């Protein structure tokens, strides 16, 4: 069953939107990925991984301010490992 069908059945599951974002990201459809990650965040703003995933997509579009903001949100949402990894990759460590 495809992700869009799962979203139709269970539209309030943030994992489905995050996975959809990942699929878009892998297809280099970064704005669509951002939109899907944003929906996942709206449904569960306490999951740091969603912010990190969206930050990665922002990075692909050269949106550095949005990327930095999402990395900070990710850290506040208790996803330090993921945030630190991206910060190191981007040489933005505080």
C-alpha beads as a LAMMPS data file, in Angstrom:
LAMMPS data file: protein, C-alpha beads

94 atoms
93 bonds

1 atom types
1 bond types

-500.0 500.0 xlo xhi
-500.0 500.0 ylo yhi
-500.0 500.0 zlo zhi

Masses

1 110.0

Atoms # bond

1 1 1 0.000 0.000 0.000
2 1 1 1.391 3.419 -0.933
3 1 1 2.004 6.251 1.485
4 1 1 -0.690 8.458 0.021
5 1 1 -3.236 5.684 0.561
6 1 1 -2.067 5.220 4.154
7 1 1 -2.410 8.974 4.703
8 1 1 -5.972 8.804 3.374
9 1 1 -6.769 6.040 5.860
10 1 1 -4.936 7.587 8.811
11 1 1 -4.433 11.315 8.098
12 1 1 -3.225 12.155 11.610
13 1 1 -0.211 9.850 11.622
14 1 1 2.919 12.031 11.457
15 1 1 5.171 9.100 10.572
16 1 1 3.411 8.712 7.242
17 1 1 4.083 12.346 6.374
18 1 1 7.697 12.056 7.473
19 1 1 8.131 8.969 5.293
20 1 1 6.469 10.783 2.404
21 1 1 8.932 13.626 2.910
22 1 1 11.778 11.137 2.812
23 1 1 10.473 9.738 -0.483
24 1 1 10.251 13.224 -1.980
25 1 1 13.729 14.024 -0.679
26 1 1 15.155 10.926 -2.342
27 1 1 13.521 12.031 -5.599
28 1 1 15.161 15.454 -5.200
29 1 1 11.744 17.100 -4.795
30 1 1 12.920 19.175 -1.869
31 1 1 10.023 21.629 -1.583
32 1 1 7.524 18.765 -1.552
33 1 1 9.680 17.082 1.090
34 1 1 9.600 20.252 3.200
35 1 1 5.823 20.409 2.889
36 1 1 5.462 16.785 4.022
37 1 1 7.908 17.235 6.922
38 1 1 6.030 20.388 7.945
39 1 1 2.789 18.405 8.140
40 1 1 4.520 15.774 10.283
41 1 1 5.744 18.562 12.579
42 1 1 2.261 20.054 12.807
43 1 1 0.964 16.668 13.940
44 1 1 3.814 16.011 16.382
45 1 1 5.923 19.076 17.176
46 1 1 7.849 17.163 19.855
47 1 1 9.653 14.824 17.449
48 1 1 13.127 16.213 16.791
49 1 1 13.801 13.904 13.873
50 1 1 11.139 15.650 11.782
51 1 1 12.898 18.993 12.250
52 1 1 16.244 17.440 11.327
53 1 1 14.787 15.891 8.202
54 1 1 13.254 19.207 7.189
55 1 1 16.546 20.983 7.927
56 1 1 18.294 18.651 5.508
57 1 1 15.786 19.528 2.775
58 1 1 16.202 23.243 3.509
59 1 1 19.936 22.749 3.120
60 1 1 19.469 21.239 -0.327
61 1 1 17.585 24.398 -1.334
62 1 1 20.264 26.649 0.143
63 1 1 17.923 27.992 2.829
64 1 1 20.513 28.355 5.577
65 1 1 18.419 30.385 8.027
66 1 1 15.571 27.863 7.955
67 1 1 18.087 25.032 8.248
68 1 1 19.686 26.567 11.347
69 1 1 16.303 27.264 12.938
70 1 1 15.159 23.671 12.451
71 1 1 18.407 22.311 13.866
72 1 1 17.831 24.360 16.985
73 1 1 14.230 23.133 17.206
74 1 1 15.467 19.590 16.813
75 1 1 17.849 20.035 19.722
76 1 1 15.088 21.440 21.906
77 1 1 12.925 18.443 21.008
78 1 1 15.522 16.069 22.488
79 1 1 17.091 14.904 19.283
80 1 1 20.618 16.011 20.142
81 1 1 22.350 13.189 18.310
82 1 1 20.742 14.035 14.983
83 1 1 21.204 17.783 15.425
84 1 1 24.866 17.496 16.356
85 1 1 25.502 15.291 13.358
86 1 1 24.062 17.891 10.989
87 1 1 25.776 20.750 12.808
88 1 1 29.122 19.023 12.382
89 1 1 28.449 18.339 8.727
90 1 1 27.624 21.991 8.188
91 1 1 30.432 23.229 10.459
92 1 1 27.910 25.246 12.438
93 1 1 28.730 23.837 15.859
94 1 1 28.018 26.372 18.596

Bonds

1 1 1 2
2 1 2 3
3 1 3 4
4 1 4 5
5 1 5 6
6 1 6 7
7 1 7 8
8 1 8 9
9 1 9 10
10 1 10 11
11 1 11 12
12 1 12 13
13 1 13 14
14 1 14 15
15 1 15 16
16 1 16 17
17 1 17 18
18 1 18 19
19 1 19 20
20 1 20 21
21 1 21 22
22 1 22 23
23 1 23 24
24 1 24 25
25 1 25 26
26 1 26 27
27 1 27 28
28 1 28 29
29 1 29 30
30 1 30 31
31 1 31 32
32 1 32 33
33 1 33 34
34 1 34 35
35 1 35 36
36 1 36 37
37 1 37 38
38 1 38 39
39 1 39 40
40 1 40 41
41 1 41 42
42 1 42 43
43 1 43 44
44 1 44 45
45 1 45 46
46 1 46 47
47 1 47 48
48 1 48 49
49 1 49 50
50 1 50 51
51 1 51 52
52 1 52 53
53 1 53 54
54 1 54 55
55 1 55 56
56 1 56 57
57 1 57 58
58 1 58 59
59 1 59 60
60 1 60 61
61 1 61 62
62 1 62 63
63 1 63 64
64 1 64 65
65 1 65 66
66 1 66 67
67 1 67 68
68 1 68 69
69 1 69 70
70 1 70 71
71 1 71 72
72 1 72 73
73 1 73 74
74 1 74 75
75 1 75 76
76 1 76 77
77 1 77 78
78 1 78 79
79 1 79 80
80 1 80 81
81 1 81 82
82 1 82 83
83 1 83 84
84 1 84 85
85 1 85 86
86 1 86 87
87 1 87 88
88 1 88 89
89 1 89 90
90 1 90 91
91 1 91 92
92 1 92 93
93 1 93 94
